[in-house]
């Protein structure tokens, strides 16, 4: 990853981060195949696709990130979050392409007293986190040029089809129906606006970043603080703080991320998380105006 990547292959290009990456790499040759065009289920098609198109870098945003569903479907979780990563990493090493795979703050157990850095040892609480750690290890095993980008609380204009709309939109709909809006205040993370994360990934690729790198909105807050800030900017009513309900699936209560490595390659971190919310709300307003 020593020079500007001119041909970029984005896996999962229709998702919130994938679509932001397509925009971030505008002006270059960007390939964003659909699942029908490129299935990650078998080695041969992956090797053939990468080998024929010869991208400079492959960025993998594909993931099975429904945490509860991962517990019910462990085979699917590992097939998408680990085995598919291994296939892509192998194909990239064979073709001489750089490989970037996106991971998660859920690789940690939430017991830290400060934001997690790249050197902290993963200790996932659930199967989703375990499958993503497996993917991180497999991304590195083929050698070549590889990078794992961990992020936290990702959201963006494209939404999340598998888990429903972005939290802010769900809460706005509740408020519009006159329903009370309640959000947990004992779960802390680093909200990350997808276009901001995508821009940093582009800079990392061009700067020659390698290994594990944290790319998340700067700072940390609870989900309640995140929602309250958005509602205040929208001129909406208060958000009621509540405690996280007991769940059969364990999740980290603290998963804020901090990068100790971005500065070393001369790349600035994403803006503070509040600026991410402002940018998101401005973009949603633009989209609404253009649709009217």
Residue pairs with C-beta under 8 A, 6 or more apart in sequence:
1 57
1 98
1 145
1 147
1 204
1 205
1 206
1 207
1 208
1 209
1 210
2 208
3 206
3 208
4 206
5 25
5 28
5 55
5 56
5 57
5 98
5 205
5 206
6 28
6 29
6 56
7 28
7 29
7 31
7 53
7 54
7 55
7 56
7 57
8 21
8 25
8 28
8 29
8 30
8 31
8 55
8 56
8 57
8 58
8 59
8 205
9 30
9 31
9 32
9 33
9 50
9 53
9 55
9 57
9 58
9 59
9 97
10 18
10 21
10 22
10 25
10 30
10 31
10 32
10 58
10 59
10 61
11 18
11 33
11 38
11 40
11 58
11 59
11 60
11 61
11 62
11 88
12 18
12 60
12 61
12 62
12 63
13 19
13 21
13 22
13 30
13 32
13 33
13 61
14 32
14 34
14 158
15 61
15 62
15 158
15 160
15 161
16 154
16 155
16 156
16 157
16 158
16 159
16 160
16 194
17 61
17 102
17 151
17 154
17 156
17 194
17 197
17 198
18 32
18 59
18 61
19 156
19 157
19 158
19 194
20 156
20 158
20 194
20 195
20 197
20 198
21 59
21 61
21 198
21 201
21 202
22 30
22 32
23 195
23 198
24 195
24 198
24 199
24 201
24 202
25 202
31 53
31 55
33 49
38 45
38 46
38 49
39 45
40 46
40 62
40 80
40 84
40 87
40 88
41 79
41 84
42 87
43 87
43 90
43 91
46 87
46 88
46 91
47 87
47 90
47 91
47 94
47 95
49 91
50 58
50 88
50 91
50 92
50 94
50 95
50 97
51 91
51 94
51 95
54 95
54 96
54 97
55 95
55 97
56 97
56 98
57 97
57 98
57 99
57 100
57 205
58 88
58 91
58 92
58 97
58 98
58 99
58 100
59 100
59 101
59 102
59 201
59 205
60 84
60 85
60 88
60 99
60 100
60 101
60 102
61 102
62 80
62 84
63 80
63 81
63 102
63 104
63 132
64 70
64 73
64 76
64 77
64 79
64 80
64 81
64 128
64 131
65 104
65 128
65 162
65 163
66 128
66 162
66 163
67 106
67 126
67 128
67 249
67 251
68 248
68 249
69 76
69 77
70 76
70 77
70 81
70 126
70 127
70 128
70 131
71 126
71 127
71 128
71 248
71 249
74 127
74 131
77 127
77 128
77 131
78 131
78 134
80 131
81 128
81 131
81 132
81 134
81 135
82 131
82 132
82 134
82 135
82 138
83 138
85 101
85 135
85 138
85 139
86 135
86 138
86 139
86 141
86 142
88 99
88 101
89 99
89 101
89 138
89 139
89 140
89 141
89 142
89 144
89 146
90 142
91 97
92 98
92 99
92 142
92 144
92 145
92 146
93 99
93 142
93 143
93 144
96 144
97 144
97 145
98 144
98 145
98 146
98 147
98 205
99 139
99 144
99 145
99 146
99 147
100 146
100 147
100 148
100 149
100 201
100 204
100 205
101 135
101 136
101 139
101 146
101 147
101 148
101 149
102 148
102 149
102 150
102 151
103 132
103 135
103 136
103 148
103 149
103 150
103 151
103 212
104 128
104 129
104 132
104 150
104 151
104 152
105 116
105 150
105 151
105 152
105 153
105 189
105 190
105 216
105 252
105 255
105 256
105 257
106 124
106 125
106 126
106 128
106 129
106 132
106 251
106 252
106 255
107 122
107 123
107 124
107 129
107 132
107 133
107 136
107 150
108 116
108 120
108 122
108 123
108 124
108 129
108 252
108 255
109 123
109 124
109 125
109 252
110 125
110 251
110 252
110 253
110 254
110 255
111 123
111 254
112 120
112 254
114 258
115 190
115 220
115 256
115 257
115 258
116 214
116 255
116 256
116 257
116 258
117 214
117 257
117 258
117 259
117 260
118 150
118 211
118 212
118 213
118 214
118 259
118 260
118 261
119 260
122 129
122 133
122 136
124 130
124 132
124 133
125 250
125 251
125 252
126 249
126 250
126 251
136 148
136 212
139 146
139 148
140 146
140 148
145 210
146 210
146 211
147 204
147 205
147 209
147 210
147 211
147 212
147 213
148 211
148 212
148 213
149 197
149 201
149 204
149 213
149 214
149 215
150 212
150 213
150 214
150 215
150 216
150 257
151 192
151 197
151 214
151 215
151 216
151 257
152 189
152 190
152 191
152 192
152 216
152 217
152 255
152 256
152 257
153 189
153 190
153 191
153 192
153 216
153 217
153 226
154 192
154 194
154 197
155 166
155 167
155 168
155 191
155 192
155 193
155 194
155 280
156 166
156 193
156 194
156 195
156 280
157 194
157 195
157 280
157 283
157 284
157 287
158 194
159 165
159 166
159 169
160 166
164 170
165 173
166 280
167 183
167 223
167 226
167 227
168 227
168 230
168 277
168 280
168 281
169 284
171 181
171 183
171 227
171 230
171 231
171 239
172 234
172 236
174 180
174 181
175 181
175 231
175 236
175 237
180 240
181 227
181 231
181 237
181 238
181 239
181 240
182 239
182 240
182 241
182 242
183 223
183 224
183 226
183 227
183 228
183 239
183 240
183 241
183 242
184 222
184 223
184 224
184 241
184 242
184 243
184 244
185 222
185 223
185 224
185 225
185 241
185 242
185 243
186 222
186 243
186 244
186 253
187 222
187 223
187 244
187 251
187 253
187 254
188 220
188 221
188 222
188 253
188 254
188 255
188 256
189 220
189 221
189 223
189 254
189 255
189 256
190 216
190 217
190 218
190 219
190 220
190 255
190 256
190 257
190 258
190 273
191 216
191 217
191 221
191 226
191 273
191 276
191 277
192 215
192 216
192 217
192 270
192 273
192 276
193 217
193 270
193 273
193 275
193 276
193 277
193 279
193 280
195 279
195 283
196 217
196 270
196 271
196 275
196 276
196 279
197 215
197 216
197 270
199 270
200 215
200 262
200 267
200 268
200 269
200 270
201 215
203 267
203 268
204 213
204 215
204 262
204 265
204 267
207 265
207 266
207 267
208 265
209 261
209 265
209 267
211 261
212 261
213 259
213 261
213 262
214 257
214 258
214 259
214 260
214 261
214 262
215 259
215 262
215 269
215 270
216 256
216 257
216 258
216 259
216 270
217 270
217 271
217 272
217 273
217 276
218 269
218 270
218 271
218 272
218 273
219 256
219 272
219 273
219 274
220 256
220 273
221 229
221 273
224 239
224 241
224 242
226 273
226 277
227 239
228 238
228 239
229 274
229 277
230 277
230 281
231 237
231 238
231 239
233 277
233 278
233 281
234 281
244 253
259 269
262 268
262 269
270 276
271 279
